Amino acid sequence: MAAAEKLFLANGVEATTISSIVEEAKVAKGTFYHYFAHAGRGCAPPIAVWVMWLCRIDRLARRAFLP
């Protein structure tokens, strides 16, 4: 999550890719997908909730501050 947060803040949510997150976190892309495919059985994985929240904040901020 620290790698994702760092990249979201530096590049924005839309410009941050899974590839850049796994590269920053130094984990294999397959590990990332495997963890999040199995982490939330019955509930959303914490990072998924966090990412959805960030995307919503980003959209709201764009509507409020961009012409």
C-alpha positions in Angstrom: 0.0 0.0 0.0 2.9 2.3 0.7 4.1 1.9 -2.9 0.6 2.6 -4.3 0.2 5.7 -2.1 3.6 7.1 -3.1 2.8 6.7 -6.8 -0.8 8.0 -6.5 0.5 11.1 -4.8 3.4 11.6 -7.3 1.6 10.7 -10.5 -2.1 10.8 -9.8 -4.5 7.9 -9.6 -5.3 7.7 -13.4 -1.6 7.7 -14.4 -0.6 5.0 -11.9 -0.6 1.5 -13.2 -0.5 -1.9 -11.6 2.9 -2.4 -13.3 4.3 0.7 -11.7 3.0 -0.3 -8.3 4.5 -3.8 -8.3 7.8 -2.4 -9.6 7.9 0.2 -6.8 6.9 -2.5 -4.2 9.4 -4.9 -5.7 6.9 -7.8 -6.0 5.8 -9.9 -9.0 2.7 -8.8 -10.8 1.3 -12.4 -10.4 1.8 -12.1 -6.6 -0.2 -8.8 -6.6 -3.1 -10.4 -8.5 -3.0 -13.6 -6.5 -3.1 -11.8 -3.2 -6.0 -9.5 -4.1 -7.9 -12.3 -5.8 -7.8 -14.3 -2.6 -7.5 -11.7 0.2 -11.1 -10.6 0.3 -13.2 -13.7 0.1 -16.5 -12.2 1.1 -15.2 -8.7 1.5 -13.3 -6.2 -0.6 -9.5 -6.2 0.1 -8.4 -3.2 2.0 -6.4 -1.7 -0.9 -9.4 -2.0 -3.2 -11.5 0.0 -0.8 -8.7 2.5 -0.5 -8.2 2.9 -4.2 -12.0 3.3 -4.8 -12.0 6.0 -2.1 -9.0 7.8 -3.8 -10.7 7.7 -7.2 -13.8 9.2 -5.8 -11.9 12.0 -4.0 -10.0 12.6 -7.3 -13.2 12.9 -9.3 -14.8 15.2 -6.8 -11.8 17.4 -6.7 -11.6 17.6 -10.4 -15.3 18.7 -10.6 -14.8 21.3 -7.9 -11.5 22.9 -9.0 -11.2 22.3 -12.8 -13.1 24.3 -15.4 
